[in-house]
Amino acid sequence: MKRVMTCIECPQGCRLEIEADGSRVISVTGNKCKRGDKYARQETEAPLRTLTTSVLTRGLELKMLPVRTSKPIPKEKLLDAMRAVKTLVVTSPVKAGSVVAENFLGLGADLVACRPLDKL
């Protein structure tokens, strides 16, 4: 199976052509740097995404706290992650970068605050 994608690893935006056998990459062409090959293989075999969303708060200056995962998580876990986020409520003041949920869903990534929030 052939697949075409645009590489986003550097400003060149190479048009990559991937030859794959199911989810296993056989060859990558069109990349002008090594990062393109790595990107195509990762995106085809085990895509990852950084989750960015908001968590409810109670007793803080804003009703929602923007958060993100500390590192990319498997793309197939995003819906599970969003369901888990809906159950979280932050009630204590936080600083930007503070961990809101450690080892989120057991994926080895923390859920961290993207901005500080104080009490009302």
HELIX and SHEET records of a PDB file:
HELIX    1   1 LYS A   34  GLU A   45  1                                  12    
HELIX    2   2 LYS A   75  LYS A   77  5                                   3    
HELIX    3   3 LEU A   78  VAL A   85  1                                   8    
HELIX    4   4 PHE A  104  GLY A  106  5                                   3    
SHEET    1   A 3 LYS A   2  THR A   6  0                                        
SHEET    2   A 3 ARG A  15  ASP A  21 -1                                        
SHEET    3   A 3 ARG A  24  THR A  29 -1                                        
SHEET    1   B 2 LEU A  48  ARG A  49  0                                        
SHEET    2   B 2 ILE A  73  PRO A  74 -1                                        
SHEET    1   C 5 VAL A  89  VAL A  90  0                                        
SHEET    2   C 5 THR A  52  THR A  57  1                                        
SHEET    3   C 5 MET A  64  THR A  69 -1                                        
SHEET    4   C 5 LEU A 111  ALA A 113 -1                                        
SHEET    5   C 5 VAL A  99  ALA A 101 -1                                        
END                                                                             
